[in-house]
């Protein structure tokens, strides 16, 4: 049993395909299969089941997969930190997050960090959900994961950085925009509304669905998007309403046809860092995490409640 055997086995379990792993590793499918068979011979049990559309781990395979994911993650993390020490002040910080998070939460922090550590490389890995970010973190492929915080995850430390109140994004001419000048938007206002849906597997969507369900509201999700920025664009075009966190980049003259209406009854969404172990986090990764947190804590100007441009 070698580390390479375990790495390949873990990759097969994640991909569900021998051929896909062979393409990623630029080797033959037979070579990938040999790694798995060597483990099976040594352990005396089958680790994967072959199906017409790929492979799945057996019960024994799932046990080994869980242990390998944790163990290899620790080894990769240690090797990465050793490489940092060998390079002196150089090195890299590996971050995973969603497609729009860098612009909304990290742009100023990236500039500040680069000025402080000009020889350090920042490696960003984009994922489609907080769950995918956590998988990359657990596997040891990254040092930091910026996620929407939700249910605690075993073996992962989560630290909240910023609380984001929810708003209803609508076009300037929407009737709700006029009404909201005198009364806040209530859950009942969303009944039968045509909402632009966030991804089904996202923490934000799960929290929103839970809130609406407890309020007895059944809106119509007739449009779906992969990120918040796209939801804002479609709402500004009048193609529906979008329930999204209130982010400063959407306020002001850059969005003259957009109105962000507070939703005071909806508990705030919390975003922050997830790491495998804060005590063993490398100094460069810790410095980057702290830099982002400091910039997120900086106060931002408060626009009018419905975020209308000022009249001349």
ABEGO torsion letter per residue (X at the ends): XBAAAAAAAAAAAAAGBAAAAAAAAGBBAAAAAAAAAAAAAAAGBBABBBBAAEBBBBAAAAAAAAAAAAAAAAAAAAAAAAAAAAAEABEBBBBBBBAAAAAAAAAAAAAAAAAABAABBBBBBBBABAAAAAAAAAAGABABBBBBBBBBBBGBBBBBABBBBBBBBBBAABAAAAAAAABBBBAAAABGBBBBBBBAABAAAAAAAAAAAAAGBBBBBABBBABAAAAAAAAAAGAEBBBBBBBAAABEAABAABBBBBBAABBBBBBEBBBABAAABBAAAAAAAAAAAAAAABBBBBBBAAGBBBBX
